[in-house]
Amino acid sequence: MIPTAWLENPNKAVDSTGMNNGFLGISNRSNAKPIIAALNGSSYGGGTETLVNCDLVVALRSATISLPEVRRGVAAVAGALPRLGRNLTIQRANQLALIGEPISASTAEQWGLINALADSVEEVDALALKFAAAIIEGCPESIFVSQRGVRKGYEETALSLKEATDELAATEMVQLQESDNYIEGLLAFKEKRNPKWTFKL
């Protein structure tokens, strides 16, 4: 079921400490708003944990990322390690997790951790805003369902791909089909015009 309250006020998904949904309120979240990281310098430890937990990432080409926890007698347990293990080959994930040395933003992009690179801080901001502008053109309920679908495949690994698809279709998709925006989107497509969503993310 689509939590309509989250669509109207996505911050309700996070408690006052931000820890109800994991590190900085994002590592275990399932709220409606996608989170875009705009990295304009070095990202170490908690910064990299944050970056790995975001939905999209843009970065300055000269930026670096690392998980130096092993050199400090601690471990990166705020969601980065299992996500790196699923996003990357085991060797690349271990390079970040076990060695603790930084990798360049270009390497991170090649590995699939960064969506786009920029040559200046201003361009980083512009890229992040460009992604955000593209996202909000979509139907808010559709964005939520799409985000849930991706996360089901990524995080709910006990489900087969068919089971994850069937579960999404039987729950969130049914709620989407009952929304005014669902009707508006199809009508706008038929009438060859831009849809007018009842609200935006």
C-alpha positions as a printed NumPy array, in Angstrom:
array([[  0.   ,   0.   ,   0.   ],
       [  1.296,   3.444,  -0.883],
       [  1.658,   5.497,   2.314],
       [ -0.185,   8.61 ,   1.141],
       [  0.946,  10.503,   4.238],
       [  4.56 ,  10.008,   3.137],
       [  3.77 ,  11.348,  -0.303],
       [  2.277,  14.451,   1.291],
       [  4.959,  14.786,   3.989],
       [  7.932,  12.468,   3.283],
       [  9.8  ,  13.682,   6.378],
       [  7.243,  11.865,   8.545],
       [  9.168,   8.694,   7.702],
       [ 12.028,   9.878,   9.902],
       [ 11.762,  10.339,  13.651],
       [ 13.221,  13.334,  15.486],
       [ 16.619,  11.672,  15.93 ],
       [ 16.79 ,  10.52 ,  12.313],
       [ 17.793,   7.033,  13.518],
       [ 14.435,   5.27 ,  13.151],
       [ 15.275,   4.725,   9.505],
       [ 18.989,   4.079,   9.958],
       [ 22.084,   6.251,   9.668],
       [ 21.071,   9.903,   9.117],
       [ 17.517,   8.635,   8.644],
       [ 18.242,   7.185,   5.193],
       [ 19.897,   3.756,   5.315],
       [ 16.665,   1.878,   6.202],
       [ 14.173,   4.339,   4.792],
       [ 11.266,   3.636,   2.485],
       [  9.9  ,   7.159,   2.122],
       [  8.693,   8.585,  -1.16 ],
       [ 11.293,  11.196,  -1.983],
       [ 14.4  ,  10.039,  -3.83 ],
       [ 17.624,  11.357,  -2.303],
       [ 20.333,  12.765,  -4.568],
       [ 23.886,  13.112,  -3.264],
       [ 25.973,  15.978,  -4.643],
       [ 29.591,  15.261,  -3.691],
       [ 31.978,  18.181,  -4.095],
       [ 35.02 ,  16.954,  -2.166],
       [ 36.318,  14.02 ,  -0.174],
       [ 33.851,  11.545,   1.291],
       [ 35.262,   9.5  ,   4.16 ],
       [ 33.568,   7.042,   6.505],
       [ 30.107,   8.349,   7.323],
       [ 30.117,  10.468,   4.18 ],
       [ 30.631,   7.37 ,   2.062],
       [ 27.989,   5.501,   4.073],
       [ 25.597,   8.341,   3.223],
       [ 26.562,   8.349,  -0.44 ],
       [ 26.024,   4.59 ,  -0.842],
       [ 22.559,   4.913,   0.742],
       [ 21.399,   7.613,  -1.709],
       [ 19.296,   6.951,  -4.806],
       [ 21.384,   8.986,  -7.252],
       [ 24.904,  10.405,  -6.919],
       [ 26.688,  13.194,  -8.781],
       [ 30.252,  14.145,  -7.908],
       [ 33.099,  16.492,  -8.639],
       [ 35.605,  14.686, -10.836],
       [ 38.384,  15.412,  -8.317],
       [ 36.378,  13.996,  -5.381],
       [ 37.4  ,  10.827,  -3.559],
       [ 35.518,   8.28 ,  -1.478],
       [ 36.738,   5.862,   1.152],
       [ 35.814,   3.735,   4.142],
       [ 38.827,   4.146,   6.487],
       [ 37.066,   2.517,   9.462],
       [ 39.347,  -0.549,   9.53 ],
       [ 42.286,   1.767,  10.153],
       [ 40.5  ,   3.246,  13.172],
       [ 39.444,   0.022,  14.871],
       [ 35.781,   0.307,  13.856],
       [ 33.618,  -0.875,  10.945],
       [ 31.203,   0.786,   8.516],
       [ 27.947,  -0.672,   9.854],
       [ 25.465,   2.005,   8.729],
       [ 24.376,   0.183,   5.576],
       [ 27.343,   0.71 ,   3.244],
       [ 28.962,  -2.737,   3.548],
       [ 26.015,  -4.921,   2.462],
       [ 25.076,  -2.431,  -0.237],
       [ 28.628,  -2.381,  -1.591],
       [ 28.577,  -6.178,  -1.522],
       [ 25.499,  -6.174,  -3.735],
       [ 26.474,  -3.247,  -5.973],
       [ 30.039,  -4.266,  -6.729],
       [ 32.101,  -7.358,  -7.323],
       [ 33.307,  -8.843,  -4.053],
       [ 36.855,  -7.767,  -4.904],
       [ 35.901,  -4.12 ,  -5.427],
       [ 33.73 ,  -4.052,  -2.303],
       [ 36.62 ,  -5.514,  -0.313],
       [ 39.033,  -2.958,  -1.734],
       [ 36.919,  -0.226,  -0.144],
       [ 36.033,  -2.129,   3.029],
       [ 39.312,  -3.842,   3.913],
       [ 42.061,  -1.536,   2.676],
       [ 40.54 ,   1.798,   3.64 ],
       [ 42.304,   3.813,   0.944],
       [ 40.352,   6.349,  -1.11 ],
       [ 39.272,   5.758,  -4.69 ],
       [ 38.706,   8.549,  -7.186],
       [ 35.269,   9.698,  -8.264],
       [ 36.137,   8.498, -11.785],
       [ 36.821,   5.   , -10.445],
       [ 33.602,   5.104,  -8.409],
       [ 31.702,   6.076, -11.555],
       [ 33.271,   3.184, -13.481],
       [ 32.259,   0.848, -10.643],
       [ 28.657,   2.135, -10.798],
       [ 28.596,   4.042,  -7.495],
       [ 28.284,   7.477,  -9.134],
       [ 25.8  ,   8.446, -11.848],
       [ 27.565,  11.492, -13.283],
       [ 30.752,  13.53 , -12.878],
       [ 31.244,  17.276, -13.043],
       [ 34.282,  19.517, -13.473],
       [ 33.23 ,  22.253, -11.043],
       [ 31.217,  22.638,  -7.849],
       [ 28.676,  24.7  ,  -9.766],
       [ 28.29 ,  21.893, -12.287],
       [ 27.807,  19.352,  -9.476],
       [ 24.924,  21.434,  -8.142],
       [ 23.483,  21.876, -11.636],
       [ 23.639,  18.12 , -12.311],
       [ 21.902,  17.299,  -9.015],
       [ 19.177,  19.845,  -9.766],
       [ 18.829,  18.491, -13.305],
       [ 18.186,  14.995, -11.921],
       [ 15.715,  16.434,  -9.393],
       [ 13.871,  18.419, -12.08 ],
       [ 13.583,  15.31 , -14.241],
       [ 12.239,  13.248, -11.332],
       [  9.516,  15.724, -10.352],
       [  8.124,  15.667, -13.882],
       [  6.876,  12.181, -13.048],
       [  3.739,  11.164, -11.203],
       [  4.533,  11.118,  -7.459],
       [  2.748,   7.821,  -6.842],
       [  4.497,   6.26 ,  -9.855],
       [  7.853,   7.415,  -8.51 ],
       [  7.077,   5.78 ,  -5.173],
       [  6.038,   2.485,  -6.78 ],
       [  9.071,   2.498,  -9.084],
       [ 11.401,   3.191,  -6.177],
       [  9.792,   0.378,  -4.159],
       [ 10.16 ,  -1.976,  -7.118],
       [ 13.868,  -1.283,  -7.454],
       [ 14.4  ,  -1.698,  -3.711],
       [ 12.457,  -4.97 ,  -3.649],
       [ 14.861,  -6.428,  -6.182],
       [ 17.853,  -4.925,  -4.424],
       [ 17.038,  -5.557,  -0.774],
       [ 14.404,  -8.29 ,  -0.525],
       [ 16.661, -10.985,  -1.93 ],
       [ 14.617, -13.859,  -0.507],
       [ 12.043, -13.07 ,  -3.208],
       [ 12.541, -14.323,  -6.747],
       [ 12.276, -11.645,  -9.437],
       [  8.814, -12.959, -10.302],
       [  7.731, -12.9  ,  -6.648],
       [  9.007,  -9.331,  -6.214],
       [  7.153,  -8.255,  -9.372],
       [  3.945, -10.022,  -8.358],
       [  4.101,  -8.532,  -4.849],
       [  4.612,  -5.025,  -6.234],
       [  1.727,  -5.464,  -8.69 ],
       [ -0.604,  -6.798,  -5.99 ],
       [  0.085,  -4.054,  -3.456],
       [  1.627,  -0.707,  -4.442],
       [  0.504,  -0.901,  -8.074],
       [ -3.118,  -1.513,  -7.054],
       [ -2.99 ,   1.63 ,  -4.903],
       [ -1.43 ,   3.595,  -7.77 ],
       [ -4.258,   2.555, -10.089],
       [ -6.786,   3.968,  -7.626],
       [ -5.176,   7.418,  -7.615],
       [ -6.372,  10.476,  -9.522],
       [ -2.883,  10.893, -10.937],
       [ -3.053,   7.461, -12.583],
       [ -6.151,   8.52 , -14.52 ],
       [ -4.638,  11.919, -15.311],
       [ -1.431,  10.376, -16.665],
       [ -3.26 ,   8.047, -19.06 ],
       [ -5.676,  10.777, -20.145],
       [ -2.823,  13.221, -20.8  ],
       [ -1.043,  10.56 , -22.882],
       [ -4.217,   9.961, -24.912],
       [ -4.754,  13.715, -25.409],
       [ -1.063,  14.282, -26.268],
       [ -0.498,  16.857, -23.513],
       [  1.581,  17.158, -20.361],
       [ -0.113,  15.712, -17.269],
       [ -1.16 ,  17.967, -14.412],
       [ -0.423,  16.041, -11.219],
       [ -2.54 ,  16.828,  -8.168],
       [  0.681,  17.35 ,  -6.197],
       [  4.405,  16.85 ,  -6.715],
       [  7.203,  15.313,  -4.693]])
